[in-house]
Amino acid sequence: MVKRTVVVFVLLGLVSLTADMVYEGARSVGGAYVEGLGGPPLASAIVGAGDLLGYVFRFVSAVVASYL
């Protein structure tokens, strides 16, 4: 029973690892994808600004949560 639990745990970890690699890889080529579709540079800038805003909110919420 313990061996089966370890196997399931390792397999779920591998699934999570591959999902993270696909997700982060897709995020890294987002600007080039918009450019390849013929989108204006402003669209890539808006996507980048949205990412930056998300990171700023994440940082601020972490600071607030550490003081609660």
TORKOLVO-563237 format. One record per residue: x, y, z of N, C-alpha, C, O in turn. Coordinates in steps of 0.2 Angstrom, whole numbers, plus 5000, padded with zeros to 4 digits. Each point is the difference from the previous one (the first is absolute). Layout:
# TORKOLVO-563237
XYZXYZXYZXYZ...
# end
This chain:
# TORKOLVO-563237
500449945000499650065000500450065000499950054997500749955007500450065000500450014993500050064998500249894999500350004994499550034995500250054995499249935005499550034995499950085001499950044996500149985011499950075001500650044998499950054997500749925003500650044998500050004992500150064998499749894999499950004993499550064997500150044996499349965008499550054998500350075001499950044996500449975010500350065002500550034995500050054997500549905000500550024995499650014994500250054996499449915002499650024993499650065000500150044995499649985011499750065000500550065000499850054997500749945006500650055000500250014993500150064998500049894998500250014993499550034996500250044995499249945006499450044996500050075002500050044995500149985011500150075002500650044997499950054997500649915003500650034996499950014993500250064998499649904998499950014993499450054999500150044995499449965009499550064999500350065001499950054997500649965008500350075002500450014994500150064998500349904999500450014994499750024994500250054997499249925002499650024994499750075001500050044996499749975010499750075002500550065000499950054996500749945007500550055000500350014993500250064998499949894998500250004993499650044996500250044996499149955005499550034996500050085002499950044995500249975011500050075002500650044997500050064998500649915001500650034998500050024993500350044998499349924998499950024993499450044998499850004994499850025011499450044998500150064996499650014995500950035006500250064996500149984993499850034995500749925004500149984993499449974997500050014994499649965009499449974997499550064998499849994994500150065010499650054998500350044994499750024995501049985005500350034994500049964994499950034994500149915007499949954994499350004997500049994994499550035010499450004998499850074996499550014997501050035004500050074996499650055005499850054998500349945008499750055005500450065001500649994999499250065003500450065001500449995006499949975005500750074995500450005006499750025006500249985006499350064993499650025006499749945004499950015006499949944990499649955003500549965005499949985005500850014992500549975004500150045006500249975006499950104994500150045005499450005006500250005006499249994991499549995005500049945004499950005006500349954990500149935004500550005005500049985005500650054993500550015005499950045006500249995005499450074993499850045006499549965005500050015006499649954991499549965004500449955004499949995006500649984992500549965003500350045006500049975006500350084992500350055006499550015005500250005006499250024992499550025005499949945005499950015006500049934991499949945004500549995005499949985005500850034993500549995004500050055006500249985006499650084992500050055005499549995005500150005006499349984992499549985005500249945004499850005006500549954991500249945004500550025005500049985006500550074993500550025005499650045005500149995006499450064992499750045005499649955005499950015006499749944991499649965004500449955005499849995005500850004993500549965004500250045006500149985006500150084993500150055005499550015005500150005006499350014991499450015005499849935004499950015006500249944990499949935004500549995005499849975005500850054994500549995006499950045006500249985005499450074994499850045006499449995003499850025006499849934991499349995003500149945006499549985003
# end
